[in-house]
């Protein structure tokens, strides 16, 4: 697996630091690499108020990514359940500030059942975590327009 060079990551975070008027979402499938970089960043620089750190979790198999993310000593963290490819059960702990959930896009997208999205929403509500429903599969089609979602799934909560 390729790892983004440390020097590139450092330069990117310096740009984030220099542009506080923007909000950045840094999302990875390799949060263990993020742990190493952030620990080095925080030895010399402050936590960036305009930057959220996150990881992608597409199914239950990769739930350990959340546990790694939760260990990062950073106060703005999110999980992207996108593409959501199976039901996921997880008890959220302190430190996760936001969840994004959505179906896979693209020509040969894999199924995302509404029940899986509903379950994530309920888990987030129980934990007091804002959730953003990005896109759904409705009648076999990818739908991004929130007005076409069932009313109870028209959720666009944000922590910023």
Secondary structure by P-SEA (a helix, b strand, c coil): cccccaaaaaaaaaaaaacccbbbbbbcccaaaaaaaaaaaaacccccccbbbbcccccccccaaaaaaaaccccbbbbbccccccbbbbbccccccbbbbbcccccccccccaaaaaaaaaaaaaabbbbbbccccccccccccccccccccccccccc
